[in-house]
């Protein structure tokens, strides 16, 4: 009997232990009570099979409502969940616990969003968050057509509770074009509204697809999109607006044919010898103004408040809220200005001119003039170097606040209130600062081309709108605006990201190997320092950084080579430092918007109209450009050079996973569809184009599980393996030795999710090749890029020779300790000299050492960023130390 009881108790205990929930620690940096939080969390293979078995607790164990979304799975290797999104509203605590397991049953939110999306020709969207009701009409003004605030809290919305509506001229959103004929004002037309993935009872996201049309036939229509985030029980919304520039950027004589760099044929090739054409440097279609506006339904005699920062523009010191009591019909505005765009001379032009300052004036040393202005009419009331970027208007009973993220960094920006028309305008590009033009600054070749590919760039701007009863203090309003302007960042412990293995074997940050961490962290801090002190700011520049530092000056925008944004996402996951989250997010947004070709783009056919003629009308629409989805080459300006295989989507998809950025996956799919078209024939299937395409496609397939990407990916992987047999075991042509990370990261992930044995063997054979025949075709760029391939060889074979060789090559990557903390540096030259003092990297025999610690992040991806985290994983696992 006693034995029976013991068996029963043992079984009970085993079952209880098996059902005990597992836990993931979550931390919020810059926590703000009530802020909407979207957190991407990865899971190891086989760990979680349903998001229905996830709940969220505060650090004290109290469960709070959350909304979970399955984002990706481990298929085809396993059906378990790979990535989820967790949405919740922040509490006072900054620490939370995510519990998951078969026995977990989460509570439901008491507040729920109720919405309808009727996209019939005369339909629209109706949204009820509880305190807020809003509508978007398909035949409306392109933005919000009516907003009601339930001030009496009776659960219904009366006529007198309308707080905002469409402006009288019907231009809720606009993108006006300026050319020689004058300003051509746009009219917005809504085409479709979709609910995005991740929508649910607590948080629903609407994607509004529309078109700007113009009065003059010479101005091309321009697509736009607005992502509208709504929140249960809240009276604020987040808005992300994406414009597309479709104008003709300059007046050069357009030749028939294609540039040799990106040719899809060889019959009509454009001559690059057109430097005598003055039209290259003459602007044509310019952005005159762009923004979002509402008609506010408030009483007269409104009060306006808006903050300015004290101190220098590069320091976010304390902010002071200024108050404006309007007199008459004078408008009020907060405006952020900055230096005129000037990218300086190209590296090639300086080289050809033996690095003299002529024929270009060196403007890099001039004072960076930033002006944050508060004005009434034409009178400046207050001025500082930096405006925070929000404005509130109130009539004593109710009010509306609007904030714009990156108000300084993505200058020029403005918010304007006009009592003559009762309009509230958020300026993406303010008309007050003059038009934005896209002509070239010179006619020297850059990136091997004399071109201008500005047509088709995009830009996304993030807003917050808060509709409220006038009970909030200025401090409370400031915190509400910070939901977007200085948004909190949630993350798990770095070890959780690394242990999930979603990006292979990497070690979290630790102090165990300081010389290697110095090599990583000092470089990232150097990049951050220059981004914020040069500064690399501006509407079409922010997020990116320069590539080469030489004699006190920076040259050439990086344009994401080689997947720079993913380096920053990786460092965020390794360190848990929200600074890198923000840098990564801005880099991803810049590269997916500015460094990619988005137009002309034929719309997708949906079949939403019942009449069959709808399809034939669609067939007659102009086709997309063959270059849709390809990237822009690193150059002196973002839009003057293209190159085949110059687009990296790995960081975009990381942004999609970690931050819930839907646009990131949208643009990644646009690039993936270009691969399927194979517009460059066999050229597209050879060399670095092939290696990079595998890295991009494996990430895209893993995120979407769409078979069209799997089919293309399989064929390209098979081709890589076949070519390896002709290259002695080397997966790469010798010419592209620096492309090791594309092969290592791409094929390793492919093997990870498919388990194909021949891929595992190919990676092992490649590891033997680079161990025995180290590539030096790009000197240290190629040599140091082999460290991760060697580590993969060690993982697959267990042979010590691979690990030993990786550690031997890594010796030169070690960096000593700076004489003072990197946060204490204020002068770029002093910081530069200090870094070079502690570096062990060899100098190039051919000129500029572009892999040195004082250069940008471009080469760093091949030599450091995709090798050191993997090396530290194996050193820690095998308890290895390098020789001193």
C-alpha positions in Angstrom: 0.0 0.0 0.0 2.8 2.4 0.9 4.5 1.7 -2.4 1.3 2.5 -4.3 0.9 5.8 -2.5 4.6 6.7 -3.3 4.0 5.9 -6.9 0.9 8.0 -7.1 2.7 10.9 -5.4 5.6 10.6 -7.7 3.4 10.6 -10.8 1.6 13.6 -9.5 4.8 15.5 -8.8 6.2 14.5 -12.3 3.0 15.8 -13.9 3.0 18.9 -11.9 6.6 19.6 -12.8 5.9 18.9 -16.5 3.1 21.5 -16.4 4.9 24.2 -14.5 5.2 27.2 -16.7 8.5 28.4 -18.0 9.6 32.0 -17.7 11.2 34.7 -19.7 12.4 38.0 -18.1 11.4 41.2 -19.8 12.8 44.7 -19.1 11.6 48.1 -20.4 14.1 50.8 -20.8 12.8 54.4 -20.5 9.6 53.0 -19.1 6.5 55.3 -19.2 3.3 54.3 -17.5 0.6 53.5 -20.0 2.9 53.4 -23.1 2.0 50.8 -25.8 4.7 48.2 -25.9 5.3 45.7 -28.8 8.0 43.2 -28.1 9.4 40.6 -30.4 10.6 37.4 -28.6 12.3 34.4 -30.2 11.9 30.8 -28.9 14.3 27.8 -29.3 13.1 25.0 -31.6 10.6 22.8 -29.9 10.0 25.1 -26.9 6.6 26.7 -27.7 3.8 25.4 -29.9 1.0 27.9 -29.4 0.7 31.6 -28.5 -2.4 30.7 -26.7 -0.2 29.4 -23.9 1.5 32.7 -23.1 0.7 35.2 -20.4 2.4 38.3 -18.9 3.0 39.1 -15.3 4.5 42.1 -13.5 7.6 41.5 -11.5 5.4 41.0 -8.4 3.5 38.2 -10.1 0.3 40.0 -11.0 -1.0 39.0 -14.4 -1.8 41.8 -16.8 -3.6 41.6 -20.2 -1.5 41.1 -23.3 -2.0 40.4 -26.9 0.2 37.7 -28.6 0.8 37.0 -32.2 2.6 34.1 -33.9 5.0 35.7 -36.3 7.2 32.8 -37.5 7.7 29.1 -36.9 10.6 26.7 -37.2 9.0 25.0 -40.2 10.0 23.0 -42.2 12.3 21.7 -39.5 9.7 21.7 -36.7 6.2 23.1 -36.2 7.1 25.0 -33.0 6.9 28.8 -32.7 10.1 30.7 -33.6 9.0 34.4 -33.1 6.1 36.0 -31.3 4.9 39.6 -30.7 3.7 40.5 -27.3 1.7 43.7 -27.0 0.7 45.3 -23.7 0.5 48.6 -21.9 3.4 49.5 -19.6 2.8 49.6 -15.8 4.8 51.4 -13.2 7.3 48.6 -13.0 10.0 48.2 -15.7 10.3 44.5 -15.1 7.9 41.8 -16.3 7.8 38.0 -16.6 6.5 36.1 -19.6 5.2 32.7 -18.7 4.5 30.0 -21.2 3.6 26.3 -21.2 0.8 23.9 -21.8 -1.0 24.8 -18.7 -0.9 28.6 -19.2 -4.2 30.2 -19.9 -4.0 34.0 -20.2 -6.6 36.5 -19.1 -8.4 38.6 -21.6 -8.4 42.4 -21.8 -11.6 44.1 -20.4 -11.1 46.8 -23.1 -11.6 45.9 -26.8 -11.4 47.7 -30.1 -14.5 47.4 -32.3 -13.9 48.1 -35.9 -15.3 47.6 -39.4 -13.5 47.8 -42.7 -15.9 48.1 -45.7 -13.9 48.8 -48.8 -16.8 49.0 -51.2 -16.6 52.1 -53.5 -18.5 54.2 -51.0 -17.4 52.4 -47.9 -14.8 53.1 -45.2 -13.3 52.2 -41.8 -15.0 52.8 -38.5 -13.0 52.3 -35.3 -14.2 52.5 -31.7 -11.5 52.2 -29.0 -13.8 53.0 -26.1 -13.0 56.7 -25.5 -12.4 57.4 -29.1 -14.2 56.9 -32.4 -12.7 57.6 -35.8 -13.6 57.1 -39.4 -11.7 56.9 -42.7 -13.8 57.2 -45.8 -12.7 55.6 -49.1 -14.0 58.7 -50.8 -12.7 61.0 -48.1 -9.7 63.2 -47.7 -6.9 60.6 -47.3 -6.6 60.8 -43.6 -9.1 60.9 -40.6 -12.5 62.1 -41.7 -14.1 62.3 -38.3 -12.9 61.9 -34.7 -15.1 61.8 -31.6 -14.1 61.9 -28.0 -16.4 60.4 -25.4 -16.0 63.3 -23.0 -19.1 62.5 -20.9 -18.1 58.8 -20.8 -21.6 57.5 -21.5 -20.3 55.0 -24.1 -21.8 56.7 -27.1 -20.6 59.5 -29.4 -22.8 62.5 -29.8 -22.6 65.2 -32.5 -21.1 67.8 -30.1 -18.4 65.4 -29.1 -16.7 65.6 -32.5 -13.2 66.9 -31.8 -11.6 66.7 -35.3 -12.6 66.2 -38.9 -11.3 66.5 -42.5 -10.1 69.9 -43.5 -12.5 71.8 -45.7 -10.3 71.5 -48.8 -10.2 67.7 -48.4 -6.4 67.5 -48.1 -6.0 65.4 -45.0 -2.7 64.3 -46.4 -0.8 66.0 -49.2 2.5 65.9 -51.2 2.8 69.1 -53.3 5.3 69.3 -56.2 7.2 72.4 -57.4 8.7 72.8 -60.9 9.2 75.6 -63.4 5.4 75.9 -63.8 5.0 76.5 -60.1 3.4 74.5 -57.2 1.1 71.7 -58.2 -1.1 70.8 -55.2 -2.0 67.2 -54.7 -5.3 65.5 -53.9 -5.3 62.3 -52.0 -7.4 59.3 -53.1 -7.8 56.2 -50.9 -7.5 52.9 -52.8 -7.6 50.2 -50.0 -7.5 49.8 -46.3 -6.1 46.5 -44.8 -5.8 45.2 -41.3 -2.2 44.2 -40.6 -0.9 41.1 -38.9 -0.7 41.6 -35.1 -4.2 43.2 -35.0 -6.4 42.1 -32.1 -8.7 43.3 -29.3 -6.0 45.5 -27.6 -4.1 46.8 -30.6 -5.3 47.0 -34.2 -3.3 48.3 -37.1 -4.8 49.6 -40.4 -2.8 50.1 -43.6 -4.2 52.8 -45.8 -3.0 52.6 -49.4 -3.6 55.7 -51.5 -2.5 57.9 -54.4 -1.7 61.5 -54.7 -2.9 62.9 -58.0 -2.0 66.3 -59.6 -3.5 68.9 -61.9 -0.8 69.0 -64.5 -0.2 66.0 -66.7 3.6 66.3 -66.5 3.5 65.4 -62.7 3.4 61.6 -62.1 0.9 60.2 -59.6 2.5 59.3 -56.3 1.5 56.4 -54.1 1.4 56.8 -50.3 0.6 54.6 -47.3 -0.5 55.3 -43.8 -0.3 52.8 -41.0 -2.7 53.7 -38.3 -2.2 52.1 -34.8 -5.3 52.1 -32.5 -5.4 51.1 -28.9 -8.2 49.7 -26.7 -9.3 52.0 -24.0 -7.0 54.8 -25.2 -7.7 58.1 -27.0 -4.3 58.4 -28.8 -3.2 56.9 -32.1 0.1 56.3 -33.8 0.5 57.1 -37.5 3.3 56.2 -39.8 3.1 58.0 -43.2 5.2 56.9 -46.2 5.6 59.2 -49.1 7.0 58.2 -52.5 8.9 60.7 -54.7 7.9 60.0 -58.3 9.1 63.3 -59.9 11.8 63.8 -62.5 14.8 64.9 -60.3 16.8 67.0 -62.7 16.9 68.4 -66.3 19.6 66.2 -67.9 18.9 64.9 -71.4 17.6 61.4 -70.9 19.3 58.8 -73.0 17.6 55.7 -74.3 19.0 52.5 -72.8 20.4 51.3 -69.5 23.6 51.8 -67.5 26.1 49.0 -67.9 26.1 48.4 -64.1 22.5 47.4 -64.1 21.8 46.4 -67.7 19.2 43.8 -68.5 20.4 43.7 -72.2 23.4 44.8 -74.2 21.8 46.5 -77.2 21.3 50.0 -75.8 23.8 51.0 -73.2 23.9 54.5 -71.9 27.1 56.5 -72.2 28.5 57.8 -68.9 30.4 60.5 -70.7 27.7 63.2 -70.3 29.4 65.4 -67.7 29.0 68.4 -70.0 25.2 68.3 -69.7 24.3 71.1 -67.3 20.9 69.5 -66.6 22.4 67.1 -64.1 22.9 69.9 -61.6 19.6 71.7 -62.3 16.5 70.7 -60.2 13.3 69.7 -61.9 10.4 68.3 -59.8 10.9 69.2 -56.1 8.9 68.5 -53.0 7.2 71.8 -52.1 5.4 70.5 -49.0 4.2 67.3 -47.5 2.2 66.6 -44.3 -1.0 65.5 -42.5 -3.7 67.9 -41.4 -7.0 67.9 -39.4 -9.7 70.4 -38.8 -10.0 70.8 -35.1 -13.5 71.3 -33.5 -12.6 73.4 -30.5 -13.9 76.6 -29.1 -12.3 79.9 -29.9 -9.5 81.5 -27.8 -7.3 78.4 -27.7 -4.1 78.1 -25.9 -1.1 76.4 -27.5 1.9 74.8 -25.7 5.1 73.4 -27.2 8.5 72.6 -25.7 12.0 73.6 -26.6 15.2 71.9 -25.3 17.7 74.0 -23.5 21.4 73.9 -24.5 23.2 72.5 -27.5 21.4 70.7 -30.3 23.3 67.5 -29.7 22.3 67.3 -26.1 18.8 66.3 -25.0 18.9 68.5 -21.9 15.8 69.6 -20.0 12.9 70.9 -22.1 10.9 74.0 -21.3 7.2 74.2 -22.4 6.3 77.6 -24.0 2.7 78.9 -24.1 1.1 80.8 -26.9 -2.2 82.6 -26.6 -3.2 83.4 -30.2 -4.5 86.8 -31.1 -6.8 87.1 -34.1 -6.2 84.7 -37.0 -2.4 84.5 -36.7 -1.0 81.0 -37.0 1.3 79.4 -34.5 4.2 77.1 -35.5 7.1 75.2 -34.1 9.7 74.6 -36.7 12.9 72.7 -36.7 15.6 73.8 -39.2 19.1 72.5 -39.8 22.1 72.9 -42.0 21.8 72.9 -45.8 22.4 69.4 -47.3 26.0 69.1 -48.2 27.7 65.7 -48.7 31.0 67.2 -49.6 33.4 65.8 -52.2 33.4 62.1 -53.2 36.3 60.0 -52.2 37.1 59.3 -55.9 37.2 63.1 -56.7 39.6 63.7 -53.8 41.8 60.8 -54.9 41.9 62.1 -58.5 42.8 65.6 -57.1 45.5 64.1 -54.7 43.3 64.9 -51.7 43.4 68.7 -52.0 40.4 70.6 -51.0 39.9 72.1 -54.5 37.7 72.1 -56.6 35.3 71.6 -53.7 35.0 73.9 -50.7 35.4 72.0 -47.4 32.2 72.7 -45.5 32.6 69.9 -43.0 34.3 72.0 -40.4 31.7 74.8 -40.4 29.3 75.2 -37.5 26.2 73.1 -37.8 23.3 75.5 -37.5 20.2 74.1 -35.9 17.3 76.3 -35.1 14.1 75.4 -33.2 11.7 78.2 -33.7 8.3 79.0 -32.1 6.5 81.7 -34.0 3.2 83.5 -34.2 2.5 84.7 -37.7 5.9 86.0 -38.9 7.1 86.9 -35.4 9.5 84.6 -33.7 8.5 84.2 -30.1 11.2 81.9 -28.8 14.3 80.2 -30.3 16.6 77.4 -29.3 18.8 75.0 -31.1 16.5 72.0 -30.7 12.7 71.7 -30.6 11.3 68.5 -28.9 8.6 68.0 -31.6 5.1 68.2 -30.1 2.4 70.8 -29.8 -0.9 70.9 -27.9 -3.9 73.0 -28.6 -6.7 73.4 -26.0 -9.8 75.4 -25.5 -10.0 74.8 -21.7 -12.4 71.8 -22.1 -10.8 69.6 -24.7 -7.5 69.4 -26.6 -5.4 67.8 -29.3 -1.7 67.0 -29.1 0.4 66.0 -32.0 4.0 64.8 -31.9 6.6 63.9 -34.6 9.4 61.4 -33.9 13.0 62.5 -34.8 11.9 66.1 -35.1 15.6 67.3 -35.1 17.2 64.2 -36.6 14.9 64.1 -39.7 14.8 67.9 -40.1 13.1 70.0 -41.5 10.0 69.4 -39.5 7.1 71.5 -38.3 3.8 71.6 -36.5 1.4 74.5 -37.3 -2.0 75.6 -36.0 -4.0 78.0 -38.1 -7.1 79.5 -36.3 -8.3 81.2 -39.5 -9.1 77.7 -40.9 -9.1 75.8 -37.6 -6.5 73.4 -39.0 -3.7 71.4 -37.2 -0.9 70.6 -39.6 2.0 68.1 -39.0 4.6 69.0 -41.6 6.8 66.2 -43.0 8.4 68.7 -45.2 7.4 72.3 -44.2 6.9 74.8 -47.1 8.6 77.5 -45.0 12.0 76.0 -45.5 12.0 76.0 -49.3 11.6 73.0 -51.6 13.5 69.7 -51.4 15.4 69.1 -54.7 17.2 66.0 -55.9 19.6 67.2 -58.6 23.3 66.1 -58.5 25.8 68.4 -56.8 28.4 67.7 -59.5 28.9 65.6 -62.6 31.9 63.4 -61.6 31.4 59.7 -61.7 30.4 58.2 -58.4 29.9 54.5 -57.9 31.1 54.2 -61.5 28.1 56.0 -62.8 26.8 59.4 -63.9 23.1 58.9 -63.0 20.3 60.1 -60.9 17.9 57.5 -59.4 16.0 59.7 -56.9 12.7 58.8 -58.6 11.2 56.0 -56.5 12.7 56.8 -53.1 10.4 56.8 -50.1 10.3 58.2 -46.6 8.4 57.1 -43.5 7.5 59.6 -40.8 6.1 58.7 -37.4 3.4 60.7 -35.6 1.4 60.5 -32.4 -2.1 62.1 -32.0 -3.7 62.5 -28.6 -7.3 63.6 -28.3 -8.1 64.5 -24.7 -10.3 66.3 -22.2 -8.3 69.2 -20.9 -7.1 67.6 -17.6 -3.5 66.8 -18.4 -0.7 68.9 -17.1 2.2 69.9 -19.4 4.2 67.2 -17.7 1.5 64.6 -18.4 1.2 65.7 -22.0 5.0 65.4 -22.4 5.0 61.9 -21.2 2.1 61.0 -23.5 4.0 62.4 -26.5 7.0 60.4 -25.4 5.1 57.2 -26.2 6.4 57.9 -29.7 9.0 60.7 -29.5 11.1 58.9 -26.9 9.4 55.6 -27.0 10.3 52.9 -24.4 12.2 49.8 -25.6 11.3 46.4 -24.2 13.7 43.5 -24.4 14.5 40.1 -22.9 17.8 39.2 -21.3 20.6 38.9 -23.9 21.2 35.3 -23.1 17.6 34.5 -24.1 18.1 35.9 -27.6 21.4 34.1 -28.0 20.1 30.7 -26.5 17.2 30.7 -28.9 19.7 30.1 -31.8 17.4 31.9 -34.2 20.6 33.5 -35.6 22.9 30.6 -34.9 25.7 30.4 -32.3 26.5 33.7 -30.8 27.6 34.7 -27.2 25.9 37.5 -25.3 27.9 40.4 -24.2 30.1 39.7 -21.2 33.3 41.0 -19.6 35.0 37.7 -19.9 36.9 38.6 -23.1 37.3 42.4 -22.9 39.7 42.8 -25.8 37.1 41.3 -28.3 34.2 43.2 -26.8 36.3 46.4 -27.1 36.7 45.6 -30.8 32.9 45.5 -31.2 31.7 48.1 -28.7 34.2 50.8 -29.4 33.4 50.6 -33.1 29.7 50.9 -32.6 30.3 53.8 -30.2 32.6 55.5 -32.7 29.8 55.2 -35.3 27.2 56.5 -32.9 29.5 59.4 -31.9 29.9 60.5 -35.5 26.3 60.0 -36.4 25.4 62.5 -33.6 28.3 64.9 -33.9 28.9 65.3 -37.6 25.9 65.1 -37.7 24.5 62.5 -40.1 21.0 64.1 -39.9 18.3 65.1 -42.4 15.1 63.8 -43.7 16.7 61.6 -46.3 20.0 60.9 -44.5 19.2 60.0 -40.9 19.8 56.4 -39.9 22.7 56.0 -42.4 26.4 56.8 -41.8 29.5 57.5 -43.7 32.0 54.8 -44.8 35.5 56.2 -44.9 37.3 58.6 -42.5 40.4 60.2 -44.0 42.4 63.2 -42.8 39.6 64.5 -40.6 36.7 64.1 -43.0 34.1 61.4 -43.7 33.2 60.3 -47.2 30.5 58.2 -48.9 27.1 57.1 -47.5 27.2 53.4 -46.6 23.7 52.5 -47.9 23.6 49.4 -45.7 26.5 47.4 -47.1 26.9 44.7 -45.8 23.6 44.6 -43.8 24.8 47.2 -41.4 21.4 47.5 -39.7 21.5 43.8 -38.8 24.9 44.4 -37.1 23.2 46.9 -34.9 20.2 44.6 -34.3 22.7 41.9 -33.3 24.4 44.2 -30.9 21.1 45.1 -29.3 20.3 41.5 -28.8 23.8 40.7 -27.4 23.9 43.7 -25.0 20.3 44.6 -24.2 21.3 48.2 -24.7 18.3 50.1 -26.1 20.6 52.6 -27.8 21.4 50.0 -30.4 17.7 49.2 -30.8 17.1 52.8 -31.8 20.1 52.9 -34.1 19.1 49.7 -35.7 15.5 50.7 -36.2 16.5 54.0 -37.8 19.1 52.4 -40.0 16.5 49.7 -41.2 13.9 52.4 -41.9 16.4 54.5 -43.8 17.7 51.7 -45.9 14.3 50.2 -46.8 13.0 53.6 -47.7 15.8 55.7 -49.2 18.2 53.0 -50.3 15.7 51.0 -52.4 13.8 51.5 -55.7 10.0 51.6 -55.0 8.5 53.1 -58.1 7.1 52.7 -60.8 5.2 49.9 -59.2 2.1 48.2 -60.5 -0.4 47.5 -57.8 -1.4 44.0 -56.8 -4.7 42.8 -58.2 -7.2 42.0 -55.4 -10.5 41.4 -57.3 -12.5 43.5 -54.9 -14.7 44.9 -57.7 -17.5 42.5 -58.8 -17.4 43.6 -62.4 -15.0 41.5 -64.6 -13.8 44.5 -66.4 -11.9 45.4 -63.3 -9.2 42.9 -64.1 -8.8 44.0 -67.7 -8.4 47.6 -66.6 -5.7 46.4 -64.2 -3.9 44.6 -67.0 -3.7 47.8 -68.9 -1.9 49.7 -66.1 1.8 50.4 -66.7 4.2 47.7 -65.6 6.7 48.1 -62.7 10.3 49.1 -63.3 12.5 46.1 -63.7 14.6 47.6 -60.9 11.8 47.5 -58.3 13.3 46.3 -55.0 17.0 46.6 -55.8 19.3 48.7 -53.6 21.4 51.8 -54.1 25.2 51.6 -54.1 27.3 53.3 -51.5 28.2 56.7 -53.0 28.5 60.4 -52.2 24.7 60.7 -52.4 22.0 58.1 -51.7 20.4 58.2 -55.1 23.1 58.6 -57.8 24.3 55.0 -58.2 22.7 51.5 -58.5 24.4 48.2 -58.7 23.2 44.6 -59.1 23.1 42.8 -55.8 23.3 45.7 -53.5 20.4 45.2 -51.2 20.4 43.6 -47.7 17.1 42.5 -46.2 18.3 40.6 -43.1 18.1 43.6 -40.9 14.7 44.6 -42.2 13.3 41.2 -41.2 15.0 41.5 -37.8 13.2 44.8 -37.4 10.0 43.1 -38.4 10.6 40.4 -35.7 11.9 42.6 -32.9 9.8 45.8 -33.3 6.8 44.8 -35.3 7.6 47.0 -38.3 5.2 45.7 -41.0 6.8 47.8 -43.7 10.1 46.0 -43.2 8.6 42.7 -44.4 6.6 44.4 -47.2 9.8 45.9 -48.7 11.7 42.6 -48.1 9.1 40.8 -50.2 9.4 43.4 -52.9 13.1 42.6 -53.1 12.4 38.9 -53.0 10.1 39.1 -55.9 12.8 40.8 -57.9 15.1 37.8 -57.4 12.4 35.6 -58.9 12.4 37.7 -62.1 16.1 37.2 -62.6 16.4 40.4 -64.6 20.1 40.0 -65.0 20.1 36.5 -66.4 23.1 34.3 -65.5 24.8 37.4 -64.1 22.2 37.3 -61.3 23.3 33.7 -60.5 27.0 34.1 -60.1 29.4 35.7 -57.7 28.5 37.9 -54.8 25.0 38.3 -56.3 24.4 34.6 -55.8 25.8 34.5 -52.3 23.9 37.5 -51.1 20.6 36.3 -52.7 20.8 33.1 -50.7 21.2 35.1 -47.5 18.3 37.4 -48.4 16.0 34.6 -49.6 16.5 32.3 -46.6 15.5 35.1 -44.3 12.5 36.0 -46.4 11.3 32.4 -46.7 11.8 31.9 -43.0 9.6 34.9 -42.3 6.9 34.2 -44.8 7.0 30.4 -45.5 5.9 31.3 -49.1 6.8 28.5 -51.5 7.7 31.0 -54.3 10.7 32.0 -52.2 11.5 28.5 -51.2 11.6 27.3 -54.8 13.9 30.2 -55.8 16.1 29.6 -52.7 16.4 25.9 -53.3 17.5 26.4 -56.9 20.1 29.0 -55.9 21.5 26.8 -53.1 21.8 23.9 -55.5 23.7 26.1 -57.9 26.1 27.2 -55.2 26.8 23.6 -54.3 27.3 22.7 -57.9 29.7 25.6 -58.5 31.6 24.5 -55.4 32.7 21.3 -57.1 34.3 23.4 -59.9 36.1 25.6 -57.3 38.1 23.0 -55.5 35.7 23.0 -52.4 35.5 26.8 -52.2 31.9 28.0 -52.1 33.1 31.5 -53.3 35.0 32.7 -56.3 38.3 34.0 -55.2 37.3 37.5 -56.5 34.6 37.7 -53.7 36.5 36.4 -50.7 35.0 39.1 -48.5 31.6 37.6 -49.0 32.2 34.8 -46.5 29.4 36.1 -44.1 26.8 35.8 -46.9 27.7 32.1 -47.4 28.2 31.3 -43.7 25.0 33.0 -42.4 22.9 32.1 -45.4 23.7 28.5 -45.9 23.9 27.8 -42.1 20.4 29.1 -41.6 19.2 27.1 -44.6 20.7 24.0 -43.1 19.2 24.9 -39.7 15.6 25.0 -41.0 15.8 22.3 -43.7 18.4 19.8 -42.3 19.8 19.1 -45.8 22.9 16.9 -45.3 24.6 18.0 -48.5 24.5 21.7 -47.3 26.1 20.7 -44.1 28.8 18.9 -46.1 29.3 21.9 -48.4 29.9 24.1 -45.4 32.4 21.7 -43.9 34.2 21.4 -47.3 34.3 25.1 -47.5 35.8 25.4 -44.0 38.6 23.1 -45.0 39.3 25.2 -48.0 39.5 28.5 -46.2 41.6 26.8 -43.4 44.1 25.5 -45.9 43.9 28.2 -48.6 43.1 31.5 -46.8 41.8 34.2 -49.1 43.7 37.4 -49.3 42.2 39.0 -52.5 40.8 41.9 -50.5 43.6 41.6 -47.9 42.1 41.5 -44.3 38.6 42.0 -45.6 38.7 38.5 -47.0 41.1 36.9 -44.5 39.3 37.9 -41.3 35.9 37.1 -42.9 36.8 33.4 -42.7 36.6 33.1 -38.9 32.9 32.2 -38.8 33.2 29.7 -41.7 36.0 28.0 -39.7 33.8 27.9 -36.6 31.1 26.2 -38.5 33.6 23.7 -39.7 34.5 23.1 -36.0 30.8 22.7 -35.1 30.2 20.1 -37.8 33.4 18.1 -37.5 34.7 18.6 -33.9 38.2 18.9 -35.4 40.4 21.2 -33.2 42.3 22.5 -36.2 39.3 24.6 -37.3 38.9 26.3 -33.9 42.7 26.8 -33.5 42.9 28.5 -36.9 39.9 30.7 -36.2 41.5 31.8 -32.9 44.8 32.4 -34.6 43.3 34.7 -37.2 41.3 36.5 -34.5 44.5 37.6 -32.7 44.7 40.8 -34.7 41.1 41.7 -33.8 41.8 42.3 -30.2 41.6 45.9 -29.0 43.1 47.3 -25.8 41.4 49.6 -23.3 40.9 53.2 -24.1 42.5 55.7 -21.7 39.1 57.0 -20.7 35.5 55.9 -21.2 34.1 56.4 -24.7 31.3 58.6 -23.3 33.9 61.1 -22.2 35.1 62.0 -25.7 33.9 65.2 -27.2 36.4 65.8 -30.0 36.4 63.6 -33.1 40.2 63.8 -33.7 41.0 63.0 -30.0 38.6 60.0 -30.2 40.1 58.9 -33.5 43.7 59.0 -32.2 42.7 57.1 -29.0 41.1 54.3 -31.0 44.1 53.9 -33.3 46.4 53.7 -30.3 44.6 50.6 -28.9 44.0 48.8 -32.2 46.1 45.8 -33.4 44.9 45.6 -37.0 47.6 45.7 -39.7 47.8 48.4 -42.2 46.9 48.0 -45.9 49.7 47.8 -48.4 47.5 49.5 -51.0 46.5 52.8 -49.4 43.6 53.6 -47.0 43.1 50.8 -44.4 39.4 50.5 -44.7 39.1 47.8 -42.1 40.7 49.9 -39.4 38.8 50.8 -36.2 38.4 54.4 -37.2 36.5 53.7 -40.4 32.7 53.2 -40.8 30.7 50.0 -40.3 30.9 48.8 -43.9 34.0 46.6 -43.9 33.4 45.9 -40.1 30.6 43.6 -41.1 33.0 41.3 -43.0 35.8 41.4 -40.5 34.3 41.8 -37.0 30.5 41.9 -36.6 29.7 38.4 -38.0 32.8 36.7 -36.6 33.5 37.9 -33.0 30.1 37.0 -31.4 30.4 33.5 -32.9 34.0 33.1 -31.8 33.2 34.1 -28.2 30.4 31.5 -28.2 32.9 28.7 -28.9 35.6 30.1 -26.7 33.2 30.2 -23.8 31.8 26.8 -24.6 35.2 25.2 -24.9 36.7 27.3 -22.1 39.4 28.7 -24.5 41.7 31.6 -24.1 43.9 33.3 -26.6 47.6 33.8 -26.2 48.6 37.1 -24.6 
